[in-house]
């Protein structure tokens, strides 16, 4: 080996690839070995095509052993691990004791999940020639295989070796390997369950490490805690770190990732906003933070997702190549921002625009996984299954686990058992979600079911759902109590005392029932009619409930849904129903002027029938029933996007059974309240005799028979539900009695279904008349203070903690000259709604009128706490905060 090759390979070992490329380019002529090293530098620097071009003139068989070992490294970087492995195994016959060859062959085995064969290769490589990165790779394999004694000894050896080696390395690489060894030490303690020692050691590092080093170590520790399913401890470690460094964006980012994983989306959004603001103040790049926020916000906050994606695109477009970021990296960020915008387009049903963006990105970046997956999922929604499968097969070549999961979702199952076993091993690799990847395990359960290996399928589903449950906040007791409150609130007396306040429109049609009961099939049948538009799971009713809840929080009433429904006046109902009808009409295509009905098929609207009938007494409601055992199994094998919302029950068979019982009792209640007004349809009847059941449903809706409604697989419209594949098939009966395959495992389901329904007694305040707050404000604005006071005091009689009533009584007292009493009421109102800046201003004026300028100044200068800020941003719209603008001199508000 020449002196130049020794120096060049030393640069490879120290990962100085820019210096390596410059050094090779400076040589007057390149040997074959030097050309291989140039390709290695290019591959590491994100120039795969240049690397392939450099290798194109080489003949591997003519290379020396060292050059072939380097060539294998290039193939590994280019994703050609099979080629690399074959080259190294062939070369090993010539050089069985080549240290670097053994290490790189071990890396090939790791990529092919042959860890047991990789370990002795790494061990032998270290005996021949110690290398710090080989120590680290071997340590990770020992930890993965729980060989803790060997890991302990290897860590001691690695520390000893690195202590004598580190002074010869560049500072950047020294910092990297120092951090990796620190992280491996923490991981070893965690593997032993020695959490106290790990916590104490980490806390001690705060005094000796720079901020970025400490925070990097902390985020690695949090990741490792999460991988062991210790998410609460991980969150606590982050909060502890934020006390040391409250302005470090990376800590907020990881905190947001944990919050997202646990379904706390508003909290995650608030944390990411904080991270973006801090990064901007510190003149750091905010692009990845904005893209993360766009991803988190896509489902529930599409406008925010679009804004973040547009800002990320603008930031990426303003980047220029620098030593820290080359043109390829900038192109990658631009592509990621376009993918985020495409996701926002798809969420907002701008399907053509989304498709065009994805295609543009893939033309420039054909292997960009988020673009391939995003376009594939879009095609699935649009029913273009074959095109989606082509994209998923491309993903398979890049990321086998993700590719197989997508293909299984499209019902393209692996044909060989070996592939399923490899995928199961991948699913057991720990990640942020915990020790296993539950989503992939559920996909594998479906694959084993397809092979009729039902016991194995159920075992995987059980394991996956247990992992999901560890992150869920679903409370079956709270759900049962909520159902009891719904039944109590929506009683006959409510409708007797609130007659004629609803909207007579027959436009809305609600198809509802337990999830996986067949609601999508029913909607597909109805949507095939020329006068019926299927709008999917719109969620217009849950969003109305959320607005009611927000209004009650905003006014500080202490009231919640469903208790607050008796405060809905005719004017308020008119506003709500007009908004819902507008939203329904906006879903109808412009060329469908003959449409008379719009279907919302959100299954869980079975809980909301009382509100639906209060708002739309003439609305048609179709209740879908199915064998509860089939419902249970179908839910148990499904991984829902809304697992942290209404679908948390689906991850435990007993919870499913309890939900089935709650559903039955609610439907009994609704049928008693509205006899003959709800059409019940059985899924089994529909698949047995589709025409008969379709005629029944159309007659119920009052439209004429049209035979094309039976061609459900031909319906051309997007589908976003868990039934995205099934609805593209003709009506089939194979899902009937699926439960029989798992009859031996259903004892928890039976226990949950048959258990006596028990709940706490329901206590609920009923208001004698609706709209007292609104009417009181009207009187106040008209200067009729006595009438306003009477209404607000009457409201306080029923709801003693009502913040708005207290504040308004206070304002009235102040205007009447009763300053002390007025200020007391105003203080009580503000205490309940501390985020209301207008109330703080008005109370400060009252303090000044009372000769208390110090209190006024203190109130004006008081900062709202962090928790209050989060509430005002997430739970209360800023428009609402402005609308409650009560002033001592005047008042303006808008009704709900």
C-alpha positions in Angstrom: 0.0 0.0 0.0 1.4 3.4 -1.0 1.8 6.3 1.5 -1.0 8.2 -0.2 -3.4 5.3 0.1 -2.6 5.0 3.8 -3.4 8.7 4.3 -6.5 8.6 2.2 -7.9 5.6 4.1 -7.1 7.3 7.4 -9.4 10.1 6.2 -12.1 7.5 5.5 -11.7 6.1 9.0 -12.1 9.6 10.4 -15.0 10.3 8.1 -13.4 13.3 6.5 -15.0 12.8 3.2 -14.9 16.4 1.9 -11.1 16.4 2.6 -10.9 12.9 1.0 -12.6 14.2 -2.2 -10.3 17.2 -2.4 -7.2 15.1 -1.8 -8.1 12.7 -4.5 -8.9 15.5 -7.0 -5.5 17.0 -6.2 -3.6 13.9 -7.4 -2.1 14.1 -10.9 -3.4 10.7 -11.9 -5.6 8.2 -10.1 -5.0 4.6 -9.5 -7.9 2.1 -9.4 -7.7 2.1 -5.6 -7.9 5.9 -5.5 -10.8 5.9 -7.9 -12.7 3.6 -5.5 -11.9 6.0 -2.6 -13.2 8.9 -4.7 -16.5 7.0 -5.3 -16.7 6.3 -1.5 -16.3 10.0 -0.8 -19.0 10.9 -3.4 -21.4 8.3 -2.0 -21.0 9.7 1.5 -21.4 13.3 0.3 -24.8 12.5 -1.3 -23.6 12.2 -4.9 -24.7 8.7 -5.8 -24.8 9.2 -9.6 -21.2 10.6 -9.5 -20.1 7.6 -7.4 -21.6 5.2 -9.9 -20.0 7.1 -12.8 -16.6 6.9 -11.1 -17.0 3.1 -10.6 -18.1 2.6 -14.1 -14.6 2.4 -15.5 -13.4 -0.1 -12.9 -13.1 -3.9 -13.2 -13.6 -5.3 -9.6 -11.7 -8.5 -10.3 -8.6 -6.5 -11.1 -8.6 -4.6 -7.8 -6.4 -5.4 -4.9 -8.0 -6.8 -1.7 -8.0 -3.4 0.1 -9.6 -1.7 -2.9 -12.3 -4.4 -3.1 -13.1 -3.9 0.5 -13.5 -0.2 -0.1 -15.6 -1.0 -3.2 -17.9 -3.1 -1.0 -18.4 0.0 1.2 -19.5 2.0 -1.8 -22.0 -0.6 -2.7 -23.4 -0.6 0.9 -23.8 3.2 0.7 -25.6 2.9 -2.6 -28.1 0.5 -1.1 -26.6 -2.5 -2.9 -26.0 -4.6 0.2 -26.3 -7.9 -1.6 -23.6 -6.9 -4.1 -21.4 -5.7 -1.2 -21.9 -9.0 0.7 -21.1 -11.2 -2.3 -17.9 -9.2 -3.1 -16.7 -9.4 0.6 -17.4 -13.1 0.9 -15.5 -13.8 -2.3 -12.6 -11.6 -1.2 -12.5 -13.2 2.3 -11.1 -16.5 0.8 -8.0 -14.5 -0.1 -7.8 -12.5 3.1 -9.5 -14.3 6.0 -7.8 -12.0 8.6 -8.5 -8.7 7.0 -9.9 -6.6 9.8 -11.8 -4.0 7.8 -13.2 -6.7 5.5 -14.7 -8.6 8.5 -16.2 -5.4 9.9 -17.9 -4.5 6.6 -19.1 -8.0 6.1 -20.6 -7.9 9.5 -22.4 -4.6 8.5 -23.9 -6.5 5.5 -25.1 -9.2 7.8 -26.7 -6.7 10.1 -28.6 -5.2 7.1 -29.9 -8.6 6.3 -30.9 -9.3 9.9 -28.2 -11.9 10.4 -27.0 -10.3 13.7 -25.9 -13.6 15.3 -23.4 -14.1 12.4 -22.3 -10.4 12.5 -21.2 -10.5 16.2 -18.2 -13.0 15.8 -17.1 -11.0 12.7 -17.0 -7.8 14.7 -15.2 -9.6 17.6 -12.6 -10.9 15.2 -12.1 -7.6 13.5 -11.4 -5.9 16.9 -8.9 -8.6 17.8 -7.0 -7.9 14.6 -7.2 -4.1 14.7 -9.3 -2.1 17.1 -11.5 0.7 15.6 -13.8 2.9 17.6 -16.7 2.6 15.2 -16.4 -1.3 15.3 -16.5 -1.2 19.1 -19.7 0.9 18.9 -21.4 -1.4 16.4 -20.5 -4.5 18.5 -21.8 -2.8 21.6 -25.1 -2.1 20.0 -25.5 -5.8 18.9 -24.6 -7.0 22.4 -27.3 -4.7 23.9 -29.8 -5.8 21.2 -29.2 -9.4 22.1 -29.1 -8.7 25.9 -25.5 -9.9 26.2 -25.0 -7.4 29.0 -21.8 -8.9 30.4 -20.1 -8.8 27.1 -21.4 -5.3 26.5 -19.9 -4.2 29.9 -16.5 -5.6 29.0 -16.5 -4.2 25.5 -17.5 -0.7 26.8 -14.5 -0.8 29.2 -12.2 -1.8 26.2 -13.7 0.9 24.0 -13.1 3.6 26.6 -9.5 2.5 27.1 -8.9 2.4 23.4 -10.6 5.7 22.7 -8.7 7.5 25.6 -5.4 6.8 23.7 -6.8 7.5 20.2 -9.0 10.6 20.5 -6.2 13.2 20.5 -5.3 12.2 17.0 -8.8 12.8 15.6 -10.5 16.0 14.3 -12.5 17.8 17.0 -15.9 17.2 15.3 -15.3 13.4 15.2 -14.0 13.4 18.8 -17.3 15.1 19.9 -19.3 12.6 17.9 -17.6 9.5 19.3 -17.6 10.9 22.8 -21.3 11.4 22.6 -21.9 7.9 21.2 -19.9 6.3 24.0 -21.8 8.3 26.6 -25.1 7.2 25.0 -24.1 3.6 24.9 -23.2 3.8 28.6 -26.7 5.1 29.4 -28.2 2.4 27.2 -26.3 -0.3 29.1 -27.6 1.0 32.4 -31.1 1.1 31.0 -30.8 -2.5 29.7 -30.0 -3.5 33.3 -32.9 -1.6 34.7 -30.6 0.7 36.6 -32.6 3.8 35.9 -31.6 5.7 39.1 -27.9 5.4 38.2 -28.6 6.5 34.6 -30.6 9.5 35.9 -27.9 10.5 38.4 -25.1 10.1 35.9 -27.0 12.1 33.2 -27.7 14.9 35.7 -24.1 15.1 36.7 -23.1 15.6 33.0 -25.0 18.9 33.0 -22.1 20.6 34.9 -19.4 19.4 32.5 -20.9 19.4 29.1 -21.7 22.3 26.7 -25.4 23.0 26.2 -25.7 21.3 22.8 -23.7 18.2 24.0 -25.9 17.9 27.1 -29.1 18.3 25.2 -28.0 15.9 22.5 -27.2 13.3 25.3 -30.6 14.0 26.9 -32.5 13.5 23.7 -30.7 10.2 23.1 -31.6 9.1 26.6 -35.3 10.1 26.1 -35.3 8.1 22.9 -33.9 5.0 24.7 -36.5 5.4 27.5 -39.3 5.6 24.9 -37.9 2.5 23.1 -38.4 0.6 26.4 -42.0 1.8 26.7 -41.1 4.2 29.5 -42.8 7.3 27.9 -43.8 8.9 31.2 -40.2 8.8 32.4 -39.0 10.1 29.1 -41.4 13.1 29.4 -40.2 13.7 32.9 -36.5 13.7 31.8 -37.3 16.3 29.1 -39.1 18.5 31.5 -36.1 18.3 33.8 -33.8 19.2 30.9 -35.9 22.2 30.0 -35.4 23.5 33.5 -31.7 23.6 32.7 -32.1 24.9 29.1 -35.6 26.4 28.6 -34.6 27.8 25.2 -33.3 24.8 23.4 -35.4 24.0 20.4 -34.4 20.4 20.2 -35.9 19.6 23.6 -39.2 21.2 22.6 -39.2 19.2 19.3 -38.7 15.9 21.1 -41.3 16.8 23.7 -43.7 17.5 20.8 -42.9 14.1 19.3 -43.8 12.4 22.6 -47.0 14.4 22.9 -48.0 13.5 19.3 -47.3 9.8 20.0 -49.6 10.0 23.0 -52.4 11.7 21.1 -51.9 15.1 22.7 -52.0 17.0 19.4 -52.8 20.5 20.8 -49.9 20.2 23.2 -47.6 19.0 20.4 -48.6 22.0 18.2 -47.9 24.5 21.1 -44.5 22.9 21.7 -43.5 23.1 18.1 -44.6 26.7 17.8 -42.3 27.4 20.8 -39.5 25.5 19.1 -39.9 27.5 15.9 -39.9 30.8 17.7 -36.8 29.9 19.7 -34.9 28.6 16.6 -35.8 31.8 14.7 -34.6 34.0 17.6 -31.4 32.1 17.6 -31.0 32.4 13.9 -31.1 28.6 13.4 -32.8 26.8 10.6 -36.5 26.3 11.3 -37.3 24.2 8.2 -37.4 20.8 9.8 -39.5 22.2 12.7 -42.0 23.7 10.3 -42.2 20.5 8.3 -42.8 18.6 11.5 -45.6 20.9 12.5 -47.1 20.6 9.1 -47.1 16.8 9.6 -48.7 17.0 13.1 -51.3 19.5 12.0 -52.4 17.8 8.7 -55.3 15.8 10.1 -57.0 18.2 12.5 -55.6 21.6 11.5 -55.2 21.6 7.7 -54.9 25.4 7.4 -52.0 25.4 9.9 -50.4 22.5 8.0 -50.6 24.4 4.7 -49.2 27.6 6.3 -46.2 25.7 7.8 -45.5 23.9 4.5 -45.6 27.1 2.5 -43.3 28.8 5.0 -40.9 25.8 4.8 -41.0 26.0 1.0 -40.2 29.7 1.2 -37.3 29.1 3.7 -35.9 26.3 1.6 -36.1 28.5 -1.5 -34.0 31.2 0.2 -31.2 28.8 1.1 -27.9 29.0 -0.7 -25.1 26.4 -0.8 -22.6 26.7 2.1 -20.1 24.6 3.9 -22.9 23.5 6.2 -25.4 22.7 3.5 -24.7 21.8 -0.1 -27.1 22.1 -3.1 -28.2 18.4 -2.8 -29.4 19.0 0.8 -31.2 22.2 -0.2 -32.9 20.2 -3.0 -33.9 17.6 -0.5 -35.5 20.3 1.8 -37.4 21.8 -1.2 -38.7 18.4 -2.1 -39.8 17.7 1.5 -41.7 21.0 1.6 -43.5 20.2 -1.6 -44.5 16.8 -0.2 -45.9 18.6 2.9 -47.9 20.9 0.6 -49.1 17.9 -1.4 -50.3 16.4 1.9 -52.2 19.6 2.7 -53.8 19.5 -0.8 -54.9 16.0 -0.3 -56.4 16.7 3.1 -58.3 19.6 1.7 -59.6 17.3 -1.1 -57.5 19.1 -3.8 -56.6 15.8 -5.2 -55.4 16.9 -8.7 -53.1 19.4 -7.2 -51.7 16.9 -4.7 -51.1 14.4 -7.4 -49.3 16.9 -9.6 -47.0 18.0 -6.7 -46.1 14.4 -5.8 -45.3 13.6 -9.4 -43.1 16.7 -9.8 -41.2 15.8 -6.7 -40.7 12.2 -7.8 -39.4 13.3 -11.2 -36.5 15.0 -9.4 -36.3 12.6 -6.4 -37.5 9.2 -7.6 -36.6 7.5 -4.3 -38.0 10.0 -1.9 -40.0 7.8 0.5 -42.5 10.4 1.8 -43.4 11.3 -1.8 -43.8 7.7 -2.9 -45.9 6.9 0.1 -48.0 10.0 -0.1 -48.8 9.5 -3.7 -49.5 5.8 -3.1 -51.9 6.6 -0.3 -53.6 9.2 -2.5 -54.1 6.6 -5.2 -55.6 4.2 -2.6 -58.1 6.9 -1.5 -59.0 7.5 -5.2 -59.5 3.8 -5.9 -56.5 3.6 -8.2 -55.2 0.5 -6.4 -53.0 -0.8 -9.2 -51.1 2.5 -9.5 -50.7 2.6 -5.7 -49.3 -0.9 -5.7 -46.6 0.1 -8.3 -45.5 2.9 -5.9 -45.5 0.6 -2.9 -43.3 -1.9 -4.8 -40.8 0.9 -5.3 -40.9 1.6 -1.6 -40.3 -2.1 -1.0 -37.0 -1.9 -2.8 -35.9 1.0 -0.6 -37.4 0.2 2.8 -38.7 -3.4 3.0 -40.7 -2.9 6.2 -42.5 0.1 5.0 -43.0 -1.3 1.5 -44.5 -4.6 2.8 -46.7 -2.7 5.3 -48.1 -0.6 2.4 -48.6 -3.6 0.2 -50.4 -5.6 2.9 -52.7 -2.6 3.3 -53.5 -2.9 -0.4 -54.1 -6.6 0.1 -50.9 -7.7 -1.7 -49.5 -10.2 0.8 -45.9 -11.7 0.9 -46.0 -15.1 -0.6 -43.3 -16.7 1.5 -43.1 -17.4 5.2 -39.4 -16.3 5.4 -40.4 -12.7 4.4 -43.0 -12.6 7.1 -40.5 -13.8 9.7 -38.0 -11.1 8.6 -40.7 -8.5 8.8 -41.6 -9.7 12.3 -38.0 -9.2 13.4 -38.1 -5.7 12.0 -41.4 -5.0 13.9 -39.6 -5.9 17.1 -36.9 -3.3 16.7 -37.5 -0.6 19.3 -38.5 2.9 18.3 -40.1 6.0 19.8 -43.4 4.2 20.1 -41.8 1.5 22.3 -40.2 -1.9 22.1 -42.1 -3.0 19.0 -43.7 -1.3 16.0 -47.4 -2.2 16.6 -48.6 -0.9 13.3 -46.4 -3.4 11.4 -47.4 -6.2 13.8 -51.1 -5.6 12.9 -50.2 -5.7 9.2 -48.5 -9.0 9.8 -51.5 -10.3 11.7 -53.5 -9.7 8.5 -50.9 -11.5 6.4 -50.9 -14.6 8.7 -54.7 -14.6 8.6 -54.6 -14.6 4.9 -52.4 -17.8 5.2 -55.1 -19.2 7.6 -52.6 -19.2 10.5 -55.3 -17.8 12.8 -53.6 -18.5 16.1 -50.4 -16.8 15.0 -52.4 -13.9 13.6 -54.3 -13.4 16.8 -51.0 -13.6 18.9 -49.5 -10.7 16.8 -52.7 -8.7 17.0 -52.7 -9.1 20.8 -49.1 -8.0 21.1 -49.7 -5.0 18.8 -52.7 -3.9 20.7 -51.0 -4.3 24.1 -48.3 -1.9 22.8 -50.9 0.6 21.6 -52.7 0.5 24.9 -49.6 1.6 26.7 -49.9 4.9 24.9 -53.7 5.4 24.9 -55.7 7.4 27.4 -59.0 5.7 26.6 -61.0 5.3 29.8 -64.0 2.8 29.4 -65.4 4.0 32.8 -65.4 7.6 31.6 -67.0 6.6 28.3 -69.8 4.7 30.0 -70.4 7.7 32.3 -70.5 10.0 29.2 -73.1 7.8 27.6 -75.2 8.0 30.7 -75.0 11.8 30.7 -76.0 11.9 27.0 -79.1 9.8 27.8 -79.9 12.0 30.7 -79.5 15.3 28.8 -81.4 14.2 25.8 -84.6 13.2 27.5 -88.2 13.6 26.4 -88.6 16.7 28.5 -85.9 18.5 26.5 -87.7 18.1 23.3 -91.1 18.9 24.9 -89.7 22.3 26.1 -87.6 23.0 23.0 -90.2 22.4 20.3 -89.8 23.9 16.8 -86.2 25.3 17.4 -84.6 22.9 14.8 -84.1 23.3 11.0 -86.7 21.4 8.8 -84.1 20.6 6.1 -83.9 17.0 4.9 -80.5 17.5 3.2 -78.5 15.7 5.9 -78.5 11.9 6.1 -76.6 10.2 8.8 -75.3 6.7 8.4 -74.0 5.5 11.8 -73.3 2.5 13.9 -70.4 0.8 15.6 -67.1 1.2 13.6 -66.6 -1.7 11.2 -70.3 -2.5 11.2 -70.7 -1.8 7.4 -71.4 2.0 7.4 -69.0 2.5 4.5 -70.8 -0.1 2.4 -74.2 1.5 3.1 -72.9 4.9 2.2 -71.4 3.5 -1.1 -74.8 2.1 -2.0 -76.6 5.3 -1.2 -74.0 7.5 -3.0 -74.6 5.5 -6.2 -77.9 7.3 -6.5 -78.1 10.4 -8.7 -79.8 12.4 -6.0 -77.6 11.4 -3.1 -74.0 12.6 -2.4 -71.7 10.5 -0.2 -69.5 13.0 1.7 -67.6 10.4 3.8 -66.9 10.9 7.5 -67.4 14.7 7.7 -67.5 15.1 11.4 -69.9 18.1 11.3 -71.6 17.0 14.4 -68.5 16.4 16.5 -67.1 19.8 15.4 -70.4 21.4 16.5 -70.0 19.8 19.9 -66.4 21.0 20.1 -67.6 24.6 19.4 -70.2 24.2 22.1 -67.5 23.0 24.5 -65.2 25.9 23.5 -68.0 28.4 24.0 -68.7 27.1 27.5 -65.0 27.3 28.3 -64.7 30.7 26.8 -67.6 32.1 28.9 -66.4 30.3 32.0 -69.8 28.8 32.6 -68.5 25.6 34.2 -71.0 23.8 31.9 -70.0 21.1 29.4 -71.6 19.1 26.6 -74.2 17.6 26.8 -75.3 19.5 29.9 -75.3 22.8 27.9 -77.8 21.7 25.2 -80.7 23.1 27.2 -79.1 26.6 26.8 -79.5 26.5 23.0 -82.0 29.1 21.9 -83.7 29.2 18.5 -81.3 31.9 17.2 -78.3 29.8 18.2 -79.7 26.7 16.6 -80.4 28.6 13.5 -76.8 29.7 13.3 -75.5 26.2 13.9 -77.7 24.5 11.4 -77.0 27.1 8.7 -73.3 26.5 9.2 -73.7 22.7 9.0 -75.9 22.9 5.9 -73.4 25.2 4.2 -70.6 22.7 5.0 -72.7 19.9 3.6 -73.5 21.7 0.4 -69.8 22.6 -0.2 -69.0 18.9 -0.4 -71.4 18.4 -3.4 -69.7 18.7 -6.8 -70.7 21.7 -8.9 -72.2 19.5 -11.6 -74.5 17.7 -9.2 -77.4 20.2 -9.0 -80.0 17.4 -8.6 -78.6 16.2 -5.3 -81.3 16.2 -2.5 -79.4 14.4 0.2 -75.8 14.5 1.6 -74.6 11.5 3.6 -72.3 11.9 6.6 -71.3 8.4 7.6 -69.3 9.1 10.8 -70.0 5.8 12.7 -69.8 7.3 16.2 -72.6 9.7 15.5 -74.7 7.0 17.2 -73.7 8.9 20.3 -75.0 12.2 18.8 -78.5 11.2 17.6 -80.1 13.4 20.3 -78.2 16.5 19.1 -78.9 15.6 15.4 -82.7 15.4 16.1 -82.6 18.6 18.1 -80.9 20.5 15.2 -82.5 18.6 12.3 -85.8 16.9 13.4 -86.4 15.7 9.8 -83.0 14.3 9.2 -82.9 10.7 8.0 -80.8 8.4 10.2 -79.7 4.9 9.1 -78.4 2.7 12.0 -76.2 -0.2 10.7 -76.0 -3.4 12.7 -73.7 -6.4 12.4 -72.9 -9.5 14.4 -71.0 -7.9 17.4 -68.4 -10.6 17.3 -67.5 -9.7 13.7 -67.4 -6.0 14.6 -65.1 -6.9 17.5 -62.6 -8.9 15.4 -62.6 -6.4 12.6 -61.8 -3.5 15.0 -59.2 -5.5 16.9 -57.2 -6.1 13.7 -57.4 -2.5 12.5 -54.9 0.2 13.3 -56.8 3.5 13.4 -55.5 7.0 12.7 -58.0 8.2 15.3 -56.7 5.8 18.0 -56.3 8.8 20.4 -59.7 10.1 19.5 -62.9 8.1 19.5 -61.2 4.8 18.5 -59.2 4.1 21.6 -61.6 1.3 22.6 -60.6 -0.8 19.6 -57.3 -2.0 21.1 -58.8 -4.2 23.9 -61.4 -6.9 23.5 -63.1 -6.1 26.8 -63.2 -2.4 25.9 -64.8 -3.3 22.6 -67.4 -5.4 24.4 -68.2 -2.6 26.8 -68.5 -0.2 23.8 -70.9 -2.6 22.1 -73.1 -2.7 25.2 -73.0 1.1 25.5 -74.0 1.4 21.8 -76.9 -1.0 22.3 -78.2 0.9 25.3 -77.9 4.3 23.5 -79.7 2.9 20.4 -82.5 1.6 22.7 -82.8 5.1 24.2 -82.9 6.8 20.8 -85.5 4.4 19.5 -87.7 5.1 22.5 -87.4 8.8 22.0 -87.9 8.7 18.2 -90.0 5.6 17.5 -90.1 4.7 13.8 -87.8 7.6 12.8 -84.5 5.6 12.6 -84.1 2.9 9.9 -82.1 -0.1 11.1 -80.2 -2.1 8.5 -78.3 -5.3 9.2 -75.0 -5.8 7.3 -75.6 -9.5 6.9 -78.9 -8.7 5.2 -77.3 -6.2 2.9 -74.6 -8.7 1.6 -77.2 -11.5 1.3 -79.8 -9.5 -0.6 -78.3 -6.1 -1.6 -81.2 -5.1 -3.9 -83.9 -5.7 -1.2 -82.0 -3.7 1.4 -81.1 -0.9 -1.1 -84.7 -0.5 -2.0 -85.6 -0.3 1.7 -83.1 2.5 2.3 -84.0 4.5 -0.8 -87.7 4.3 0.1 -86.9 5.5 3.6 -85.0 8.5 2.1 -87.9 9.2 -0.3 -86.1 8.7 -3.7 -86.8 6.5 -6.6 -85.1 3.2 -7.3 -82.0 3.3 -9.4 -80.2 0.0 -10.2 -76.7 1.5 -10.4 -76.6 1.8 -6.6 -75.6 -1.9 -6.5 -72.4 -1.2 -8.5 -70.5 -0.1 -5.4 -67.1 -0.9 -6.7 -67.6 1.4 -9.7 -68.3 4.5 -7.6 -65.7 7.2 -8.4 -65.0 9.1 -5.3 -62.3 9.4 -2.6 -62.5 7.2 0.5 -60.4 7.9 3.6 -61.7 5.4 6.1 -60.2 2.1 7.3 -62.4 0.5 4.6 -60.4 2.1 1.8 -59.6 -1.2 0.1 -62.9 -3.0 0.7 -65.1 -0.4 -0.9 -63.3 -0.9 -4.2 -64.5 -4.5 -4.3 -67.9 -5.8 -5.3 -70.2 -6.6 -2.4 -68.8 -9.8 -0.9 -69.8 -12.2 1.9 -66.4 -13.4 3.0 -66.3 -11.1 6.1 -69.4 -12.8 7.6 -68.7 -15.0 10.6 -65.0 -14.1 10.6 -65.2 -14.3 14.3 -65.4 -18.1 14.2 -61.7 -18.2 13.3 -60.9 -16.7 16.7 -63.7 -18.1 18.8 -61.2 -19.5 21.4 -59.9 -16.0 22.1 -63.1 -14.1 22.7 -63.7 -14.5 26.4 -62.7 -10.9 27.2 -65.1 -9.7 24.6 -68.0 -11.7 26.1 -67.1 -10.5 29.5 -67.2 -6.8 28.4 -70.4 -7.2 26.4 -72.4 -9.1 29.1 -71.3 -7.2 32.2 -73.9 -5.2 33.9 -73.9 -1.6 32.8 -73.1 0.5 35.9 -72.4 4.2 36.2 -72.4 6.9 38.8 -75.7 8.8 39.4 -76.0 11.7 36.9 -76.4 15.1 38.4 -77.2 17.8 35.9 -78.3 21.4 36.2 -81.2 22.3 34.0 -81.7 25.9 33.0 -85.4 27.0 32.9 -85.0 29.0 29.7 -82.2 29.1 27.1 -80.1 32.2 26.2 -80.1 34.0 29.5 -76.5 35.1 29.0 -77.1 36.4 25.4 -80.3 38.2 26.4 -78.5 39.7 29.4 -75.8 41.1 27.2 -78.4 42.6 24.9 -80.0 44.4 27.8 -76.6 45.6 29.0 -75.8 47.1 25.6 -79.2 48.8 25.6 -78.4 50.4 29.0 -81.1 48.3 30.7 -78.9 47.5 33.7 -81.6 46.3 36.0 -83.0 43.8 33.5 -79.5 42.6 32.7 -78.6 42.2 36.3 -81.7 40.2 37.0 -80.8 37.8 34.2 -77.2 37.4 35.2 -78.1 36.9 38.8 -80.6 34.3 37.7 -77.9 32.5 35.7 -75.7 32.6 38.8 -78.4 31.0 40.8 -78.3 27.9 38.5 -74.6 28.1 37.7 -72.8 29.7 40.6 -69.3 29.6 39.0 -70.4 31.1 35.7 -67.5 33.5 34.9 -69.2 35.7 32.3 -72.2 36.2 34.6 -69.9 37.2 37.5 -68.0 39.6 35.3 -71.2 41.2 33.9 -72.7 41.6 37.4 -69.5 43.2 38.3 -69.6 45.6 35.4 -73.2 46.5 36.3 -72.3 47.1 39.9 -69.4 49.3 38.9 -71.6 51.3 36.6 -74.1 51.7 39.4 -71.3 52.9 41.7 -71.0 49.8 43.9 -67.3 49.5 43.2 -66.2 47.1 46.0 -68.9 44.5 45.2 -68.4 45.0 41.5 -64.7 44.5 41.6 -65.2 41.3 43.7 -67.4 39.8 41.0 -65.1 40.9 38.2 -62.1 39.3 40.0 -64.0 36.1 40.3 -64.8 36.1 36.6 -61.2 36.8 35.6 -59.9 34.2 37.9 -61.9 31.6 35.9 -60.7 33.0 32.5 -57.2 34.4 33.2 -56.4 34.5 29.5 -59.1 37.1 28.7 -57.0 40.3 28.1 -60.1 42.4 27.7 -61.4 41.5 31.2 -58.0 42.3 32.7 -58.2 45.7 31.0 -61.7 46.4 32.3 -60.8 45.2 35.8 -57.8 47.5 35.7 -60.1 50.4 34.9 -62.4 49.5 37.8 -59.3 49.5 40.1 -58.5 53.0 39.0 -62.1 54.2 39.5 -61.8 52.7 43.1 -58.6 54.6 43.7 -56.3 51.6 43.5 -53.8 52.5 40.8 -51.2 50.0 42.1 -53.5 47.1 41.5 -54.4 48.4 38.1 -50.7 48.7 37.1 -49.9 45.3 38.5 -52.8 43.7 36.5 -51.8 45.4 33.3 -48.2 44.3 33.7 -49.0 40.7 34.7 -47.8 38.1 32.3 -50.1 35.2 31.5 -48.6 31.9 32.7 -47.3 29.3 30.2 -50.3 27.1 30.7 -52.7 30.0 30.1 -50.8 30.9 26.9 -51.2 27.4 25.6 -54.9 27.4 26.4 -55.4 30.7 24.7 -53.6 29.5 21.6 -55.1 26.1 21.4 -58.4 26.0 23.2 -59.7 29.4 22.5 -59.8 31.1 19.1 -58.2 34.6 19.1 -61.4 35.9 17.4 -63.3 34.7 20.4 -60.9 36.4 22.8 -61.6 39.7 21.1 -65.4 39.2 20.9 -65.9 39.2 24.7 -65.0 42.8 24.8 -67.0 44.0 27.8 -66.2 47.6 28.7 -67.4 49.7 31.6 -68.5 52.2 29.0 -69.8 49.9 26.3 -70.0 46.3 25.5 -69.9 44.2 22.3 -70.2 40.5 21.9 -71.4 38.1 19.2 -73.6 35.1 19.9 -72.5 31.6 19.5 
